[in-house]
Amino acid sequence: MFRGLKKVDSPAITGIQLYHNYIRPHMSLDGDIPASRAGIEIKGDNKWLTIIQNASKKN
């Protein structure tokens, strides 16, 4: 996916994990999102924005 990714602690890896676990529907889960299967719901039309806003409140 990222050919030029040289650092293990790159912020891009965290973004990929967030997308994979909180935004992207999965075929193996019949179109569900892993977070929703775990009981975590991200509400709103723009899930990326909601995740960023919630993360900024924690600091």
N, CA, C and O atoms as a CHARMM CRD file, in Angstrom:
* protein
*
  236
    1    1 MET  N      0.82100  -1.18200   0.00000 PROA 1      0.00000
    2    1 MET  CA     0.00000   0.00000   0.00000 PROA 1      0.00000
    3    1 MET  C      0.86700   1.24800   0.00000 PROA 1      0.00000
    4    1 MET  O      0.67300   2.12900  -0.83800 PROA 1      0.00000
    5    2 PHE  N      1.81300   1.34300   0.91500 PROA 2      0.00000
    6    2 PHE  CA     2.71000   2.48600   0.98300 PROA 2      0.00000
    7    2 PHE  C      4.11900   2.00300   0.70100 PROA 2      0.00000
    8    2 PHE  O      4.79100   1.47800   1.58900 PROA 2      0.00000
    9    3 ARG  N      4.55900   2.17500  -0.50900 PROA 3      0.00000
   10    3 ARG  CA     5.88000   1.68700  -0.89700 PROA 3      0.00000
   11    3 ARG  C      6.99500   2.44800  -0.19900 PROA 3      0.00000
   12    3 ARG  O      8.03200   1.86900   0.12400 PROA 3      0.00000
   13    4 GLY  N      6.79700   3.72700   0.03400 PROA 4      0.00000
   14    4 GLY  CA     7.84300   4.54800   0.61300 PROA 4      0.00000
   15    4 GLY  C      7.80100   4.62700   2.13100 PROA 4      0.00000
   16    4 GLY  O      8.53900   5.41100   2.72600 PROA 4      0.00000
   17    5 LEU  N      6.96200   3.83700   2.76000 PROA 5      0.00000
   18    5 LEU  CA     6.83800   3.87500   4.21100 PROA 5      0.00000
   19    5 LEU  C      8.10200   3.27900   4.82900 PROA 5      0.00000
   20    5 LEU  O      8.36000   2.08100   4.71100 PROA 5      0.00000
   21    6 LYS  N      8.87500   4.12600   5.48300 PROA 6      0.00000
   22    6 LYS  CA    10.17100   3.70200   6.02600 PROA 6      0.00000
   23    6 LYS  C     10.16200   3.57000   7.54700 PROA 6      0.00000
   24    6 LYS  O     10.94600   2.80600   8.11100 PROA 6      0.00000
   25    7 LYS  N      9.28400   4.30800   8.20400 PROA 7      0.00000
   26    7 LYS  CA     9.27400   4.30900   9.66100 PROA 7      0.00000
   27    7 LYS  C      8.13200   3.45100  10.18800 PROA 7      0.00000
   28    7 LYS  O      7.01300   3.50700   9.67600 PROA 7      0.00000
   29    8 VAL  N      8.42000   2.66500  11.20600 PROA 8      0.00000
   30    8 VAL  CA     7.40900   1.79900  11.80400 PROA 8      0.00000
   31    8 VAL  C      6.37800   2.61700  12.58000 PROA 8      0.00000
   32    8 VAL  O      5.22000   2.21100  12.68200 PROA 8      0.00000
   33    9 ASP  N      6.78200   3.75200  13.12200 PROA 9      0.00000
   34    9 ASP  CA     5.87600   4.56600  13.93000 PROA 9      0.00000
   35    9 ASP  C      5.28300   5.73700  13.14200 PROA 9      0.00000
   36    9 ASP  O      4.99600   6.78600  13.71800 PROA 9      0.00000
   37   10 SER  N      5.10300   5.56700  11.85500 PROA 10     0.00000
   38   10 SER  CA     4.55400   6.60700  10.99700 PROA 10     0.00000
   39   10 SER  C      3.08400   6.87600  11.34200 PROA 10     0.00000
   40   10 SER  O      2.34400   5.93200  11.62300 PROA 10     0.00000
   41   11 PRO  N      2.64500   8.13800  11.32500 PROA 11     0.00000
   42   11 PRO  CA     1.23400   8.45200  11.56700 PROA 11     0.00000
   43   11 PRO  C      0.30400   7.80200  10.53500 PROA 11     0.00000
   44   11 PRO  O     -0.87700   7.59600  10.81400 PROA 11     0.00000
   45   12 ALA  N      0.82200   7.48000   9.35900 PROA 12     0.00000
   46   12 ALA  CA    -0.00500   6.83900   8.34100 PROA 12     0.00000
   47   12 ALA  C     -0.51400   5.47900   8.81500 PROA 12     0.00000
   48   12 ALA  O     -1.62200   5.07400   8.46100 PROA 12     0.00000
   49   13 ILE  N      0.27500   4.78200   9.60200 PROA 13     0.00000
   50   13 ILE  CA    -0.13100   3.46200  10.10500 PROA 13     0.00000
   51   13 ILE  C     -1.33600   3.60500  11.02900 PROA 13     0.00000
   52   13 ILE  O     -2.27100   2.80700  10.96300 PROA 13     0.00000
   53   14 THR  N     -1.31400   4.60600  11.87800 PROA 14     0.00000
   54   14 THR  CA    -2.45300   4.85100  12.76900 PROA 14     0.00000
   55   14 THR  C     -3.70300   5.18200  11.96100 PROA 14     0.00000
   56   14 THR  O     -4.79400   4.71800  12.29100 PROA 14     0.00000
   57   15 GLY  N     -3.55300   5.97600  10.91000 PROA 15     0.00000
   58   15 GLY  CA    -4.69300   6.30700  10.05200 PROA 15     0.00000
   59   15 GLY  C     -5.27300   5.08200   9.37900 PROA 15     0.00000
   60   15 GLY  O     -6.49100   4.94700   9.26700 PROA 15     0.00000
   61   16 ILE  N     -4.40400   4.18500   8.92800 PROA 16     0.00000
   62   16 ILE  CA    -4.86500   2.94300   8.29500 PROA 16     0.00000
   63   16 ILE  C     -5.62400   2.09100   9.30600 PROA 16     0.00000
   64   16 ILE  O     -6.66100   1.51300   8.97900 PROA 16     0.00000
   65   17 GLN  N     -5.11300   2.01300  10.52900 PROA 17     0.00000
   66   17 GLN  CA    -5.78700   1.23900  11.57900 PROA 17     0.00000
   67   17 GLN  C     -7.16300   1.82400  11.89800 PROA 17     0.00000
   68   17 GLN  O     -8.13200   1.08100  12.05400 PROA 17     0.00000
   69   18 LEU  N     -7.25100   3.15000  11.99700 PROA 18     0.00000
   70   18 LEU  CA    -8.53700   3.79600  12.26800 PROA 18     0.00000
   71   18 LEU  C     -9.53300   3.51200  11.15100 PROA 18     0.00000
   72   18 LEU  O    -10.68700   3.16600  11.40600 PROA 18     0.00000
   73   19 TYR  N     -9.07800   3.65900   9.92200 PROA 19     0.00000
   74   19 TYR  CA    -9.95100   3.40100   8.77800 PROA 19     0.00000
   75   19 TYR  C    -10.43300   1.94700   8.78500 PROA 19     0.00000
   76   19 TYR  O    -11.61700   1.67400   8.58900 PROA 19     0.00000
   77   20 HSD  N     -9.51700   1.04000   9.00900 PROA 20     0.00000
   78   20 HSD  CA    -9.83100  -0.39000   8.98300 PROA 20     0.00000
   79   20 HSD  C    -10.81500  -0.77800  10.09100 PROA 20     0.00000
   80   20 HSD  O    -11.72000  -1.57800   9.85700 PROA 20     0.00000
   81   21 ASN  N    -10.64800  -0.22500  11.28400 PROA 21     0.00000
   82   21 ASN  CA   -11.44300  -0.65100  12.43000 PROA 21     0.00000
   83   21 ASN  C    -12.70900   0.16100  12.69000 PROA 21     0.00000
   84   21 ASN  O    -13.63600  -0.34200  13.32500 PROA 21     0.00000
   85   22 TYR  N    -12.77000   1.42000  12.20700 PROA 22     0.00000
   86   22 TYR  CA   -13.90000   2.28100  12.55300 PROA 22     0.00000
   87   22 TYR  C    -14.70900   2.79500  11.37200 PROA 22     0.00000
   88   22 TYR  O    -15.80000   3.32700  11.57500 PROA 22     0.00000
   89   23 ILE  N    -14.21500   2.65500  10.14400 PROA 23     0.00000
   90   23 ILE  CA   -14.90200   3.26400   9.01200 PROA 23     0.00000
   91   23 ILE  C    -15.24700   2.25200   7.92400 PROA 23     0.00000
   92   23 ILE  O    -16.35500   2.27600   7.39000 PROA 23     0.00000
   93   24 ARG  N    -14.33700   1.38600   7.59800 PROA 24     0.00000
   94   24 ARG  CA   -14.47400   0.49300   6.44700 PROA 24     0.00000
   95   24 ARG  C    -15.34000  -0.73300   6.75000 PROA 24     0.00000
   96   24 ARG  O    -15.04400  -1.48000   7.68300 PROA 24     0.00000
   97   25 PRO  N    -16.41000  -0.94900   5.97100 PROA 25     0.00000
   98   25 PRO  CA   -17.19300  -2.17800   6.11100 PROA 25     0.00000
   99   25 PRO  C    -16.37800  -3.38100   5.62500 PROA 25     0.00000
  100   25 PRO  O    -15.60600  -3.27000   4.67300 PROA 25     0.00000
  101   26 HSD  N    -16.55400  -4.51600   6.27800 PROA 26     0.00000
  102   26 HSD  CA   -15.76900  -5.70100   5.95400 PROA 26     0.00000
  103   26 HSD  C    -16.65400  -6.81400   5.40800 PROA 26     0.00000
  104   26 HSD  O    -17.73300  -7.09000   5.93200 PROA 26     0.00000
  105   27 MET  N    -16.17500  -7.43900   4.35300 PROA 27     0.00000
  106   27 MET  CA   -16.92200  -8.54200   3.74000 PROA 27     0.00000
  107   27 MET  C    -17.07600  -9.71300   4.70800 PROA 27     0.00000
  108   27 MET  O    -18.13200 -10.34500   4.74900 PROA 27     0.00000
  109   28 SER  N    -16.04600 -10.00500   5.47700 PROA 28     0.00000
  110   28 SER  CA   -16.10600 -11.14600   6.38800 PROA 28     0.00000
  111   28 SER  C    -17.07800 -10.91500   7.54300 PROA 28     0.00000
  112   28 SER  O    -17.45200 -11.86100   8.23600 PROA 28     0.00000
  113   29 LEU  N    -17.48700  -9.67300   7.75300 PROA 29     0.00000
  114   29 LEU  CA   -18.46100  -9.34600   8.79100 PROA 29     0.00000
  115   29 LEU  C    -19.81500  -9.00300   8.17400 PROA 29     0.00000
  116   29 LEU  O    -20.64400  -8.34800   8.80600 PROA 29     0.00000
  117   30 ASP  N    -20.03100  -9.44200   6.95700 PROA 30     0.00000
  118   30 ASP  CA   -21.28200  -9.17800   6.22500 PROA 30     0.00000
  119   30 ASP  C    -21.57100  -7.68700   6.10400 PROA 30     0.00000
  120   30 ASP  O    -22.71600  -7.25800   6.25000 PROA 30     0.00000
  121   31 GLY  N    -20.52700  -6.89300   5.83400 PROA 31     0.00000
  122   31 GLY  CA   -20.69200  -5.47100   5.62700 PROA 31     0.00000
  123   31 GLY  C    -20.66700  -4.63500   6.89200 PROA 31     0.00000
  124   31 GLY  O    -20.77200  -3.41000   6.82300 PROA 31     0.00000
  125   32 ASP  N    -20.52900  -5.27400   8.04400 PROA 32     0.00000
  126   32 ASP  CA   -20.43500  -4.52300   9.29900 PROA 32     0.00000
  127   32 ASP  C    -19.02600  -3.96000   9.47600 PROA 32     0.00000
  128   32 ASP  O    -18.07400  -4.38200   8.81900 PROA 32     0.00000
  129   33 ILE  N    -18.93100  -3.01000  10.37100 PROA 33     0.00000
  130   33 ILE  CA   -17.65000  -2.39300  10.72400 PROA 33     0.00000
  131   33 ILE  C    -17.18000  -3.05900  12.01500 PROA 33     0.00000
  132   33 ILE  O    -17.99100  -3.25700  12.92000 PROA 33     0.00000
  133   34 PRO  N    -15.90000  -3.41100  12.13200 PROA 34     0.00000
  134   34 PRO  CA   -15.42200  -4.08700  13.34500 PROA 34     0.00000
  135   34 PRO  C    -15.77800  -3.35400  14.64200 PROA 34     0.00000
  136   34 PRO  O    -16.13700  -3.99400  15.63000 PROA 34     0.00000
  137   35 ALA  N    -15.68300  -2.04400  14.64900 PROA 35     0.00000
  138   35 ALA  CA   -16.00600  -1.30200  15.86700 PROA 35     0.00000
  139   35 ALA  C    -17.46900  -1.48800  16.26500 PROA 35     0.00000
  140   35 ALA  O    -17.77300  -1.61900  17.45000 PROA 35     0.00000
  141   36 SER  N    -18.36600  -1.49900  15.29800 PROA 36     0.00000
  142   36 SER  CA   -19.78600  -1.66900  15.63200 PROA 36     0.00000
  143   36 SER  C    -20.05700  -3.06700  16.16400 PROA 36     0.00000
  144   36 SER  O    -20.93000  -3.25000  17.01300 PROA 36     0.00000
  145   37 ARG  N    -19.32400  -4.04500  15.68000 PROA 37     0.00000
  146   37 ARG  CA   -19.44700  -5.40000  16.22300 PROA 37     0.00000
  147   37 ARG  C    -18.96700  -5.47200  17.66300 PROA 37     0.00000
  148   37 ARG  O    -19.41700  -6.31400  18.43900 PROA 37     0.00000
  149   38 ALA  N    -18.03900  -4.57000  18.01400 PROA 38     0.00000
  150   38 ALA  CA   -17.51200  -4.51300  19.37500 PROA 38     0.00000
  151   38 ALA  C    -18.34900  -3.60100  20.27000 PROA 38     0.00000
  152   38 ALA  O    -18.02600  -3.41300  21.44300 PROA 38     0.00000
  153   39 GLY  N    -19.42000  -3.03600  19.72000 PROA 39     0.00000
  154   39 GLY  CA   -20.30300  -2.17600  20.49400 PROA 39     0.00000
  155   39 GLY  C    -19.90400  -0.71000  20.49100 PROA 39     0.00000
  156   39 GLY  O    -20.40400   0.06600  21.30500 PROA 39     0.00000
  157   40 ILE  N    -19.00800  -0.31600  19.58700 PROA 40     0.00000
  158   40 ILE  CA   -18.55800   1.07100  19.49200 PROA 40     0.00000
  159   40 ILE  C    -19.22000   1.69400  18.26300 PROA 40     0.00000
  160   40 ILE  O    -19.04100   1.21000  17.14600 PROA 40     0.00000
  161   41 GLU  N    -19.97500   2.75100  18.46800 PROA 41     0.00000
  162   41 GLU  CA   -20.65300   3.41500  17.36200 PROA 41     0.00000
  163   41 GLU  C    -20.06800   4.80200  17.14500 PROA 41     0.00000
  164   41 GLU  O    -19.89000   5.56500  18.09500 PROA 41     0.00000
  165   42 ILE  N    -19.77200   5.12300  15.89800 PROA 42     0.00000
  166   42 ILE  CA   -19.32900   6.45600  15.50700 PROA 42     0.00000
  167   42 ILE  C    -20.51200   7.10200  14.80800 PROA 42     0.00000
  168   42 ILE  O    -20.90700   6.67700  13.72200 PROA 42     0.00000
  169   43 LYS  N    -21.07600   8.12800  15.43000 PROA 43     0.00000
  170   43 LYS  CA   -22.27500   8.76100  14.88000 PROA 43     0.00000
  171   43 LYS  C    -21.90900  10.00800  14.09400 PROA 43     0.00000
  172   43 LYS  O    -20.93700  10.69600  14.40800 PROA 43     0.00000
  173   44 GLY  N    -22.69100  10.28600  13.08300 PROA 44     0.00000
  174   44 GLY  CA   -22.48600  11.46500  12.25800 PROA 44     0.00000
  175   44 GLY  C    -22.26000  11.07900  10.81500 PROA 44     0.00000
  176   44 GLY  O    -21.96400   9.92500  10.50300 PROA 44     0.00000
  177   45 ASP  N    -22.40400  12.05600   9.93700 PROA 45     0.00000
  178   45 ASP  CA   -22.23600  11.80400   8.51000 PROA 45     0.00000
  179   45 ASP  C    -20.77400  11.62500   8.12700 PROA 45     0.00000
  180   45 ASP  O    -20.46300  10.84400   7.22700 PROA 45     0.00000
  181   46 ASN  N    -19.87300  12.33700   8.79700 PROA 46     0.00000
  182   46 ASN  CA   -18.44900  12.28300   8.48400 PROA 46     0.00000
  183   46 ASN  C    -17.73500  11.60300   9.65500 PROA 46     0.00000
  184   46 ASN  O    -17.41700  12.24900  10.65300 PROA 46     0.00000
  185   47 LYS  N    -17.48900  10.31200   9.53100 PROA 47     0.00000
  186   47 LYS  CA   -16.89400   9.55300  10.63200 PROA 47     0.00000
  187   47 LYS  C    -15.46700   9.99500  10.93000 PROA 47     0.00000
  188   47 LYS  O    -15.05000  10.00300  12.08800 PROA 47     0.00000
  189   48 TRP  N    -14.71100  10.36400   9.88600 PROA 48     0.00000
  190   48 TRP  CA   -13.34200  10.85300  10.10900 PROA 48     0.00000
  191   48 TRP  C    -13.38100  12.08400  11.00600 PROA 48     0.00000
  192   48 TRP  O    -12.62900  12.16900  11.97700 PROA 48     0.00000
  193   49 LEU  N    -14.24400  13.02900  10.69000 PROA 49     0.00000
  194   49 LEU  CA   -14.33500  14.26900  11.46200 PROA 49     0.00000
  195   49 LEU  C    -14.73500  13.97700  12.90200 PROA 49     0.00000
  196   49 LEU  O    -14.18300  14.56900  13.82900 PROA 49     0.00000
  197   50 THR  N    -15.67500  13.08200  13.09500 PROA 50     0.00000
  198   50 THR  CA   -16.12100  12.72600  14.44000 PROA 50     0.00000
  199   50 THR  C    -14.99000  12.10300  15.24400 PROA 50     0.00000
  200   50 THR  O    -14.81700  12.42500  16.42000 PROA 50     0.00000
  201   51 ILE  N    -14.21800  11.21800  14.62700 PROA 51     0.00000
  202   51 ILE  CA   -13.08200  10.58600  15.31900 PROA 51     0.00000
  203   51 ILE  C    -12.04800  11.64000  15.71400 PROA 51     0.00000
  204   51 ILE  O    -11.54000  11.62000  16.83500 PROA 51     0.00000
  205   52 ILE  N    -11.73600  12.55100  14.80900 PROA 52     0.00000
  206   52 ILE  CA   -10.74500  13.59800  15.08700 PROA 52     0.00000
  207   52 ILE  C    -11.23900  14.52700  16.19600 PROA 52     0.00000
  208   52 ILE  O    -10.47200  14.89800  17.08400 PROA 52     0.00000
  209   53 GLN  N    -12.51700  14.90200  16.14600 PROA 53     0.00000
  210   53 GLN  CA   -13.06600  15.78000  17.17700 PROA 53     0.00000
  211   53 GLN  C    -13.04600  15.10300  18.54300 PROA 53     0.00000
  212   53 GLN  O    -12.70400  15.72900  19.54600 PROA 53     0.00000
  213   54 ASN  N    -13.40800  13.83500  18.58000 PROA 54     0.00000
  214   54 ASN  CA   -13.40200  13.10700  19.85700 PROA 54     0.00000
  215   54 ASN  C    -11.97900  12.95100  20.38500 PROA 54     0.00000
  216   54 ASN  O    -11.75500  13.05700  21.59100 PROA 54     0.00000
  217   55 ALA  N    -11.02100  12.70200  19.50600 PROA 55     0.00000
  218   55 ALA  CA    -9.63100  12.55800  19.94100 PROA 55     0.00000
  219   55 ALA  C     -9.08000  13.87900  20.46700 PROA 55     0.00000
  220   55 ALA  O     -8.28500  13.88300  21.40700 PROA 55     0.00000
  221   56 SER  N     -9.48900  14.99300  19.87800 PROA 56     0.00000
  222   56 SER  CA    -8.96800  16.29400  20.33700 PROA 56     0.00000
  223   56 SER  C     -9.55800  16.67800  21.68500 PROA 56     0.00000
  224   56 SER  O     -8.95000  17.46800  22.40700 PROA 56     0.00000
  225   57 LYS  N    -10.69800  16.15900  22.04400 PROA 57     0.00000
  226   57 LYS  CA   -11.30500  16.43400  23.35500 PROA 57     0.00000
  227   57 LYS  C    -10.56500  15.71900  24.47100 PROA 57     0.00000
  228   57 LYS  O    -10.61100  16.15900  25.62000 PROA 57     0.00000
  229   58 LYS  N     -9.88600  14.62800  24.15500 PROA 58     0.00000
  230   58 LYS  CA    -9.21500  13.82300  25.16200 PROA 58     0.00000
  231   58 LYS  C     -7.94700  14.48300  25.67700 PROA 58     0.00000
  232   58 LYS  O     -7.48900  14.16600  26.77500 PROA 58     0.00000
  233   59 ASN  N     -7.37100  15.39900  24.89700 PROA 59     0.00000
  234   59 ASN  CA    -6.09600  16.02100  25.30300 PROA 59     0.00000
  235   59 ASN  C     -6.29900  17.13800  26.23000 PROA 59     0.00000
  236   59 ASN  O     -5.33200  17.76400  26.66300 PROA 59     0.00000
